[in-house]
Amino acid sequence: MSKQYFATSLTPEAHPADIFSVETTPEYAITSSGNSILKLWNAVSNDHELVLTIKTTHKLGIHHVCANKESGLVAAVGFDGEISVWSLQDGSCRGVISDPKTAHWAARFSADGEFLAATSLNGEINVWNTAAGEFEKCGELETKGSSGLAIDYSSDGRFIASGHENGGLYIFSTETARMLHSLPGHIKAVRAVAFSPVSKLLAAGGDSNIITVYDVTSGEQVFNLSGHSRWIMSLDWNFTGEYILSGSFDKSLKVWSIEQTECVATQTEADSAVWAVKWTKTAGTARPQGFVSVGIDKTIRWYREATGG
C-alpha cells in the first residue's frame, strides 16, 4: 500500500550555503550548513519561523548536527574536525571538543543525553560523558582504521553503530566497549546508519545505493531496499519503527515500509542532491506524521502525510 505526502512549507535560502544536516526535536528543526551558523526553526507552527540563531566557532562550516531533548544540548561537528556543544534554550556554548591527533566527523547523543559519541577520520570512535557538563572522555571504540562517516546510538543505550569510508559497518556493545559485529553487505562507503526505535534492527546506506537492514542481536542481514540511483546520504526511522525515510544524491526522498520491504512513497521536489532527512517528532499528537529535508539548494522542505476526510 502506497502512502502520500505533500510539501506543506518551504524555507528558501535558509542558509547562504549548502545545508548539510538537519536534526529534529519535538520543538525544533535544527539546521547547519557550509557557514558557521546553527539555526533553530519552529517545528510545530505552520510557518516554521526562525527561533534562534547560534554563531559557532567553526570557521570552515558545519557538516553534522545532533541534539538531545533530555540534556537540552545540540552538538555541531565542523570541517575543522572540532565538536562544539550549545544550549538549545539560550544558544550559549557549553564546550568545545578537540583532538590534536584526529578530526571528528559524525556525532550522536545517547537517548538519555548522558553520553556523546563521535566518529573520527582515523577510524576511532570516541565517547564523552556529558552529565557533568565538562565532556570528559570516557571511552574509545576501536575499528579497522577507515574514516568513520556515520554513527548512531540505540535507543536503549546498549549499542553504538558506525559506518566507514571503506564500507566497514560495525556494532559495538556500550557495556563492554567491544565490537559485537562486523556487518557484511557494503563494499563502498557507508554514509548513514540508524537503529530502529526498539533497537532490534539497524539500517545502513551509502555509495552502494541500497539500504541494508540487519538484526542487531545476530548481525544477520535481514533484507535490502533498492530504488535510489545515487548515494544514500541520510536515513531515519519513524517513531513506530514501521517506516524508514531516506535522502539521496539522486535528488529524491523515499519512504520505505518495513512490513512490505518496499518503497511506499517518493518525493522529487528537490532540484539538487538531498543531504539530510529527518522525521518530525509528532508522536502522541493529533498532527499527521511528517518529515523535513535539506540539501544543496539551501532550502528546507517540510512534508506532512496526506490524510483522508
N, C-alpha and C positions, 0 to 999 in steps of 0.2 A: 504494500500500500504506500503510495507516494504521499508526501506532505508538501504544503505550500507555505512559503514565507514571502513577505513583502517588505520593501525598504520603507521604514516609517520616517526616517530623517537622515539628512546629510549634513556633515560639518565640513565644508570645503576649506582648504588652506588652513587646516587646524594647526599645522606646524610649517615652518619655512623650508623643511627638507623632508625626505622620506620618513614615514612613521614606521619604525622598525618593530615596535612592540606595543601590546595593549594588555592590561590586566583589569579584572572587574572585581568589585566588592558589592555588597547589597546597596551601597550608596553611590559608588563612583565607577566610572571607567577611567583608567589612568593610562596615558599615552606618553611615549618617548620617541625621540627622533634623532636625526643627524646633528641637531644642535644640542645645547647643554640643558634643555628645559624639560621638566616633567609637567604635565597638565592633568588636572583632575576635573572631570566632567560629571554633571549630574546624570546618573544612570536611571533615575526614577521619573523625572519630569519628561513631558513630551518634547520640550525644546532642547533638552540636554545641554543646558548652558554651562559655561566655564565657571568652576567654583574656586579653583586655586591654581596658581602657577608657582612652581618651585624652580628657582635658578640654581642648578647644581654646579659642582666644581669640575665637571668633565668637559674639558676644552675641546675634545675631539668628537663629542656626541655620545649618545646612549643607544645601545642596541638591544638590551634586555631590561625588563622591569618586572618585579613581582611584589605582591603586597599581602598583608595578613591582617584581618579584622581584629583578631584576638589581641595582637600586640599593638595594633594601631600604627604599623610601620609599613613603609614602602622602600624597597631596595632597587637601586639603579646600577647597572653594570655598563661601564663606558668603554669606548675604544682604547682608552689609556690603560685598561686592564684592572682598574680600581672599582671597588663597590662602595657606593655611598648610601647611607640609610637615613630616612627622613620621616618625620611625623606626618601622618595623614590628617591630623587635626589642625595643625598650625603651620606646617611646612618647615619646621625647624630641623636642622641637621642633628642626627643622633650619633653619627660616627662615620669614619671612612676606613675601609679595609684595603690594605695594600700589601703586596708581597713582592720584594725585590727579585725573587727567584723565578717568578712566573706571572703571567697575566690571566685574570679570570675572564670567563666568557658568559655562562648562563647560571642563574641562581634561582633558588626556590626556598620558601619558608616551610617549616613543618606546619601541620594543621593547627596545632596549639600555639604556634608563634614562638616557641621557646628556642628553636634552632633555625639556622640559615645554612644551606649547603650550596656550594658553587663548583662548577667545573673549571678547569684551567687548561691553558694551551700546552702544558707538559703532560696532560692526561690525568693528573692527580685531582681527586675531589676533596675539598676542604669543608669542614663543618665548624660552625661557631655557635656558642651559647649566647642567646640574645636576652635571656631573662634578667640579667644584672645590668643590661644596658651598656656593657663595656665590650661586647663582641669578642669574648675570649675564645680562642681556637681550642676545640675540644676533640677533634678527630680528623684523621686522614684516611681516605679510602684509595687503595692502590689499584690502578687499571693496567692495561698493557702499553701505556705510553702515548697513545694517539690523542690529539687535541679533543677535548670534550666540548660538544656543541649544544647539548640539551641535557636537562636534568628535571626530575620530579620526585617529590615525597609522596608516599602512600598516605591516605587519609588516616589510617590507624597508627602512623608513625613508625611502623616496623621495617619499612623498606625504602631504599633510595634507588632510582634507576638513572642511568646515564647513557647518552648516545654520543658516538665519536666519529671523527673525520674519516677514519679508515673502515667504517661500517661496524665497528665494535658496539655492542649493546649489552649492558650489564645490569644485574640486580644485586644489591647489597643488603645484608642484614644490619640494621642500625644497632641492634643489641650486641652483636659480636664484632661489628666493623669488618666483616669478611664478605667476599664475593660469593653469592649463592649460585648465580647462573651467568654464564656467558652465552648469550642467545644467538641462534643462527638466523639466516634469512636475509641479511643485508650485507652486500659486498661494496656498497657505496656509502657515502656519508649519511649518518642518521642525524637529522636536524630537529626532530620533535619526539618527545616521549611523554606519555600521560597515563597515570594509573586510573582505573575505574573508581567510582565513589566508594565502593566497599572493598577495594584493594585486592580483588580477585584476579583482575585482568590488567595487562599492560598493552597499550597501543604505541607503535613506533612508525615513523615515516621519515623520508628524506629523498636522496637523489635517485633512489630506485623507482620512484613514482608510485609506490604501493604503500598501503598501511598494513602492517602485520600485527596481529593480536595474539598475545601469549598468556598462558596460565601462569600466574605468579608463583604458585607453590611448586609446581613441577618443572617450570621452564619450558614446557612444550608449546609449540606453535599451534594455535587453535584454528585460525583461518586468516586469509588475506582479503583485502578490499582493494579492487583495482578500478580505475576510472580517470585518475589525473594523468595528464600527458607531460607534466614537468615536475620539478622538485616539489615535495610537500614540505612546507615551511613551518606549519603550526597545527597542533591537534588539541582538542578539548572535549571531555565527556560532559553530557548534560547531568543535572543533579540526580536523576533517577538511574543513570547508567544504561539507558535504553538506546542512546544515540551518541555518535562521535561527530564532531564538527571538524572540518579540515580546510586549510587555506593553502593555496599553491601558487607557484610561479607561473602557472598556466592561466592566471587571472580569474580563477573560479573559486567559489566556496562550495563545499559539498556537505550534506548531512547524511550519515550512514546509520542504518538500522542494525543493531547487534543481533536481534532475533532473525531478521531476514538475511543478514550478511550481504547487504547491497545498498547502493545509494538510493535515497528516497527523495532527495531534493538537491538541485544545483542552482546556484546564483551566479550570474555572469555580468553584474552591473559594473564591476571594476574594469577600467580600460588598461590596466597595467598590473604587474605582479602584486599578489597579496602576501604581505609579510607575516601577519598575525591575526588570529581569530580567537574570540572568547564568547562563551555563553554568558548572558546576563544572569545574575543571581536572583531569580524570581521565585524560588521555592517557598511555598507556604503563602503565596499571594494569589489574588484573582487575575493578575496580569498574565496574558498568554506568554509562553516562553519565547525568548528571542536571543539574538546574539549581535556581536559587533565585530567589524573587520577594519583593518588599516593596511596601508601599503605604500607603494611608490608614488601614487598620485596625491599624497598628502591629505587625503580625505578620510574622515571617519564615517562609516556607513552603519546605521542602526537598523536591525531587522526584527520583525515580530511574526510569530506563527499566525497564519490566517485561520480564523475560527468561523464556524457556521452561525447562522442566525442573523 
